[in-house]
Amino acid sequence: MPSRFAYIWQYTIKPSEKVRFLEAYAPGGEWDRLFGRDLAYLKTTLIQDCDDENRYVTIDYWKSREDRDSFRDRYSGEFEELDRQCESYTEYEVFLGDFIEVVDIAA
């Protein structure tokens, strides 16, 4: 099984913007729909911190880093517009990095 590429961000949201944040970042949300225009996009996972209800992490899965970068180039205007809009939902956001899924070699 080939590895998948994961693009990971952490957010601390403004409590007053929780509904808008979820509408944008949850699976089926605005980011998922934008990314879904590309066949190399696989899915988005949104996870919430157990101890801080305002802290979230998104994991966007792509077939490869190159596919994600190609998408960003082709949809840069729409990406930047949605990103600007979503900045108002958060108090803090940080890019955690680009990762490759580790495949279990014993399987």
C-alpha positions in Angstrom: 0.0 0.0 0.0 1.5 3.4 -1.0 2.0 6.1 1.6 -0.4 9.0 1.9 0.6 12.6 2.4 -0.8 14.5 5.4 -0.9 18.3 5.8 -1.5 19.2 9.5 -2.6 22.4 11.2 -3.5 23.3 14.8 -6.1 25.9 15.6 -7.3 27.7 18.8 -10.7 29.0 17.8 -12.7 31.9 19.1 -15.6 30.4 21.1 -18.0 32.8 19.4 -16.9 31.4 16.0 -17.2 27.7 16.7 -20.1 27.1 14.3 -18.5 29.0 11.5 -15.2 27.2 12.2 -16.8 23.8 12.0 -18.7 24.7 8.8 -15.4 25.5 7.2 -13.0 22.9 8.6 -15.1 19.8 9.3 -15.4 17.0 6.7 -17.9 18.2 4.2 -17.1 21.8 5.0 -15.8 24.6 2.8 -12.2 23.5 2.8 -13.2 19.9 2.1 -15.4 21.0 -0.9 -12.6 23.2 -2.2 -10.0 20.4 -1.9 -12.5 17.9 -3.4 -12.2 19.6 -6.8 -8.9 17.6 -7.1 -8.9 13.9 -7.6 -5.7 13.6 -5.6 -7.4 14.9 -2.4 -8.4 12.0 -0.2 -10.1 13.4 2.9 -10.0 15.8 5.9 -10.0 14.7 9.5 -10.9 17.2 12.2 -10.0 16.3 15.8 -10.8 18.3 19.0 -8.6 18.4 22.1 -10.0 16.4 25.0 -9.0 19.1 27.5 -9.5 22.3 25.5 -12.7 22.5 23.6 -11.4 25.4 21.5 -8.3 23.6 20.3 -8.5 21.6 17.0 -6.2 19.9 14.6 -7.0 19.3 10.9 -5.3 16.5 8.9 -5.8 16.9 5.2 -4.9 13.7 3.2 -3.6 13.9 -0.3 -2.0 11.2 -2.6 1.3 13.2 -2.4 2.9 16.5 -1.4 3.3 17.3 -5.1 -0.5 16.8 -5.6 -1.3 19.2 -2.8 1.2 21.8 -4.1 -0.2 21.5 -7.6 -3.7 22.1 -6.2 -2.5 25.1 -4.3 -1.0 26.6 -7.5 -4.1 26.0 -9.6 -6.6 27.2 -7.0 -4.4 29.9 -5.3 -7.0 32.7 -5.6 -9.9 30.7 -4.1 -7.5 29.1 -1.5 -6.3 32.6 -0.3 -9.8 34.0 -0.2 -11.1 31.2 2.0 -8.0 31.3 4.2 -8.6 35.1 4.8 -12.2 34.5 5.6 -11.3 31.7 8.1 -8.7 33.7 9.9 -11.5 35.5 11.7 -12.6 32.2 13.3 -9.3 31.6 15.2 -7.3 33.2 17.9 -4.2 31.2 16.9 -3.2 28.8 14.2 0.1 27.1 13.4 1.2 24.8 10.7 2.4 21.6 12.3 4.0 20.1 9.1 3.9 17.9 6.2 3.8 14.1 7.0 3.9 10.8 5.2 1.7 8.0 6.6 3.9 5.2 7.9 2.8 1.8 6.5 2.9 -1.2 8.8 5.6 -3.4 7.2 4.4 -6.4 9.3 1.0 -6.4 7.8 
